[in-house]
Amino acid sequence: MGKKSTGKTYVSAGLVGVDKKISNKIRAEHMHNGDRALAQRAAWKAGKNVVLTLPNGNTKETNKPFIKVPAKQVWGDPRDSSRRPAPVA
């Protein structure tokens, strides 16, 4: 007989009975519309650790077309109200 699971080791089964194609379309739609940028900006203002995906400025690194950069490095400190964040590329 196996042990009963506890709250620490519980893993959700996820969405059961939903086609993966539909889930992927919903995720892709969320990633490409403005909701993602608004959510990132709100998280940055709340002091969360937001990571932005930006085009790589170094053209020599052809295997890395995009790089991940902390939002605090791009937009600055969210507590500094005098600085406004630049638009997300």
N, C-alpha and C positions, 0 to 999 in steps of 0.2 A: 504494500500500500504506500502511495506517495504522500509527501507532505502537502499540507494545504498552503496555498499561496498567501503571502502577506501583502500589505499595501505597498511595501517597498519594491517588490518585484513584479507588480502587476503590469502587463503590457497590453495595450488596447489592440483589438483585432482590426481596427481601422474601419473603413466603410465597406460593409459586406453587401454584395449584390449590385455594386455600381460598376459600370463598364469603365475600364482604365482610359479609354479614348475620351470619354466624357470628362473624367477627372483631369486629364492632361489639358483638355481644351479650356476648362475653367481656370486652371492654374496659369496657362499661357496668357489668357485674357487679362488676368489680374496683374501679371508681370509687365504687360505692355501698355496698359492704360495709365492714366494719371493717379490712380488710387495708390499704387505702390510708392510713388514719389511723395504723396501727401502723408502716407503712413511713416515713411522714413523721416520726413521733416518733423512730424509730431513726436516720434520716438526720440529724435535728436534734442528737441526742445525739452522733453521730459528727462533728459540726462542719460538716456540709454546709450549703449555702445553700438552705434550704427556703422555699418561698413558699406561704402559705395563702390559700385563696379564702374570703372571709367576706362575709356580707350587708353591704351598704353602710348605714352609720348615717345618712347624709345623705339624707333622703327627698326633697329638692329635685332630686337627680340621678336622674331617672326613667330615663334612658338607661343608667345603670350600676347594675343591681340588686345586683351583686357586685363586690368590689374585691379585689385581690391585695396581701397584706401580708407582709413578711418574718417568718419564725417567730421570729427573735431579737427583733423588736419586740413580739410578742405574748407569747411564752413566756420571753423573757430569754436570758441567756447560758447555753449548755448546760454550761459548766464550773462554774457556780454550783450546787452540789448541794443547797443549802438551799431553793432555789425550785423548786416543782413546777409543771409546765405545766398550764394550764387545759384542760378538755376541748375538743375540736374541735367547732365548731358544725355 
